[in-house]
Amino acid sequence: MQFGEPDQPAPNVTVPFIDYVMNVASSEIYPTWPEEAIRANMYAQISYALNRVYTEYYRSRGYDFDITNSTRVDQYFVNGRDIFENIQRIAGEIFNDYVRRQGAVEPLFAQYCNGTTVTCDGLSQWGSVNLAESGFTPYRILTNYYGSDIDIVQNAPVGGSTVSAPANPLRLESAGGEVRQLQIRLNRISDNYPSIPKIPYPNGIFGFETEEAVKAFQRIFNLTDDGIVGNATWYAIQRIYAAVKRLNSLNSEGLRYNEVDRQFPETLSLGDRNTGVALLQYYLDYLSAYYDAIPPLDSDGVFGESTRNAVYAAQAVFGLPVDGVVGEQTWNAIVDAYYGIVRRIPVSYVEGNTIPFGGEILRQGSESESVRVLQSYLDFIAGYFPEIPAVTPTGYFGPRTEASVRAFQEVVGLPVSGIVNAVTWGEITDLYSDLFIGSRLNEGQYPGSAVGG
């Protein structure tokens, strides 16, 4: 918490939430009020503070605090003040309760004012006293001001204030609950900003559609449009999402449970058909060369019995619950094992040899040794497929390389994007290897008939 206005230099202090609740209540209301009024006011104070913390109102704006003690924008907190005995008792009973709209998740932005010198759309503090004296319960007092569609959540789990930004930036082929949350929020923001493309499948896998949506958001809000979600982009999305959903107002659109689930999104399991399955199969197939227990797989994007058996094997190898379902824990274990191997392999072209996908998404504008290797594979393949343009291995991914990639993807039946991810890389290296081996004839394999002497 900061002492002072948000934009003014001021000291910060960290206190346990129950101490904060007791202090604010002792600073803003009178201990002689009827207990029903005191409780109603404390519910509003608690919910207001939790809304600030939960929606990261200040954190998403670049501040290093969760709330201020400025009564112009927040609540009154007096450092070191005496706490009234009855308020201390009530706080001990309800500090982990809060008000929310029915069906919503976030604590209600329970706006309130004294009701005499200042009036507002929310609770009137002095008005609550009159209602309590008329026999209203704390809940009836709250519904009088906030409407009948509210609940009081009781005994909510208590935890420390944490930041929501992912530990590592989110980018192409990241996966998990944070990616799904990102996708859901971008899709909602796009209702207000139509130039942001919709993400068709918010499934927790950071694909090209997600990257394009991130780049569009970054361009609109004057961020570096690299398609990578670091702290600056993450919190800009948090801030705009809260704004379009009106999470910091009494007429909030509300957060629903499916918008805040932090688990791995749509687990991959038997019967699924999507690019996430194809990517999983690529990783597992590569790991099969290093772990005897894991069987090889084709990357066809269909989660059939063979894929489930490979998942069973991988889960057993990595000491995970063996259920054949790929959730966040299983996905991360497989991906970590894959990259733990491939990052030790030098990126260089050796005729006839192939190297696995190294994690770098290749597209027009990329420039690296991985691009040079890719071009070498494509140039060799082009000698056998006239519809695939030949390319010169320069290390720069230009329009001709993109045309070659697009043609290759069309030939083998992949989505035609001109971008090389793990699945496209795997198909290129497989075809290159087959063609190279087929072109090397051993003794006795030459065509034609033997000529006698």
Summary of the structure (lengths in Angstrom):
residues: 453
radius of gyration: 29.7
end to end distance: 99.1
largest distance: 122.7
contacts: 1365
relative contact order: 0.07
helix: 44%
strand: 6%
